[in-house]
Amino acid sequence: MKMTGYHCFMDIKKEIGLRIKAAREHNGWSLNDLAARTKSLQKSRIGNYEQGTRTPGPSEAIELAAALGVSAAYILCVDDQSSLTNEEKKLLEKYRTTDARGKTAIQSVAESQPTYKVDRKKTAS
């Protein structure tokens, strides 16, 4: 049986707090910034999660995950993998920091991709 996130059980409140804080800081946000991006969570509540004095429930984890761009499973230590790979995070960061023209170019490339299909049979030979 695979025990994903097993190390979290040692001090799960602390680990959850570290994951929330790391994701928030990765986005370059303050506690106020993160609170503003959630539907109902206040800065003080998020601060309590980060300090490990409180633990978010499933609905709060889902709300935080949506704002932070990670999975609720990751936040709650059910899964050790962020929902994005490092490469995807780098691309997202570049998209977020580019100007409107750059964003339009990135979106154009991304939207054109489904029209290209790789024939796996031909590439396997």
C-alpha positions in Angstrom: 0.0 0.0 0.0 1.4 3.4 -1.0 1.5 5.9 1.8 1.4 9.2 -0.1 2.1 12.1 2.2 3.0 9.9 5.1 5.6 12.3 6.4 2.9 14.8 7.0 1.3 12.8 9.8 4.1 13.6 12.1 3.0 17.3 12.5 0.2 17.7 9.9 -0.9 21.2 11.1 2.6 22.5 10.7 3.1 20.9 7.3 -0.3 22.2 6.0 0.7 25.7 7.2 4.1 25.4 5.4 2.4 24.4 2.2 0.0 27.2 2.2 2.7 29.8 3.1 5.1 28.4 0.4 2.4 28.6 -2.3 1.3 32.1 -1.2 4.9 33.3 -1.3 5.6 31.6 -4.6 2.8 33.8 -6.0 4.4 36.8 -4.4 1.3 37.5 -2.3 0.8 38.9 1.2 -1.8 37.4 3.5 -4.1 40.2 2.5 -3.6 39.4 -1.2 -4.5 35.7 -0.6 -7.5 36.6 1.5 -8.8 38.9 -1.3 -8.5 36.0 -3.8 -10.7 33.7 -1.7 -14.5 33.8 -1.3 -14.7 33.9 2.4 -11.4 33.5 4.2 -10.0 36.3 6.3 -6.3 37.2 6.7 -6.3 36.2 10.3 -7.7 32.7 9.6 -5.2 32.1 6.8 -2.4 33.3 9.2 -3.6 30.8 11.8 -3.4 28.0 9.1 0.1 29.1 8.2 1.2 29.1 11.8 -0.3 25.7 12.4 -2.7 26.8 15.1 -5.7 25.9 13.0 -6.3 23.4 10.2 -8.5 24.1 7.2 -11.5 21.9 6.6 -12.2 20.5 3.2 -14.2 23.5 2.0 -11.5 25.9 3.1 -8.8 23.8 1.5 -10.7 23.8 -1.8 -11.0 27.6 -1.6 -7.3 28.1 -0.8 -6.3 25.6 -3.5 -8.3 27.5 -6.1 -6.7 30.8 -5.2 -3.2 29.4 -4.9 -3.2 27.2 -8.0 -2.5 23.9 -6.2 -4.8 21.0 -5.3 -6.7 20.7 -2.1 -5.2 17.2 -1.7 -1.7 18.9 -1.8 -2.6 21.4 0.9 -4.1 18.8 3.2 -1.1 16.5 2.7 -3.1 13.8 1.0 -0.8 14.1 -2.0 2.8 15.3 -2.1 2.6 16.7 -5.6 1.5 20.2 -6.4 -1.0 20.2 -9.2 1.5 21.9 -11.4 4.9 20.7 -12.5 7.9 23.0 -12.1 7.9 23.6 -15.9 4.2 24.5 -15.7 4.9 26.8 -12.8 7.6 28.6 -14.8 5.3 29.0 -17.8 2.6 30.4 -15.6 5.0 32.8 -13.9 6.1 34.0 -17.3 2.5 34.5 -18.4 1.6 36.4 -15.3 4.6 38.8 -15.6 4.3 39.5 -19.3 2.5 42.5 -20.8 -0.9 42.2 -22.7 0.8 41.6 -26.0 2.8 38.8 -24.6 -0.3 37.2 -23.0 -2.1 37.4 -26.3 0.8 35.6 -28.1 1.0 32.9 -25.4 -2.8 32.3 -25.6 -2.6 32.2 -29.4 0.1 29.5 -29.3 -1.8 27.5 -26.6 -5.1 27.7 -28.5 -3.5 26.5 -31.7 -2.0 23.4 -30.1 -5.1 21.1 -30.2 -5.0 21.3 -34.0 -1.6 19.5 -34.1 -1.8 15.8 -33.4 1.2 13.5 -32.9 0.9 10.1 -34.6 2.3 7.9 -31.9 2.7 5.0 -34.4 5.0 7.0 -36.7 7.1 8.4 -33.8 7.6 5.0 -32.2 9.5 3.6 -35.1 
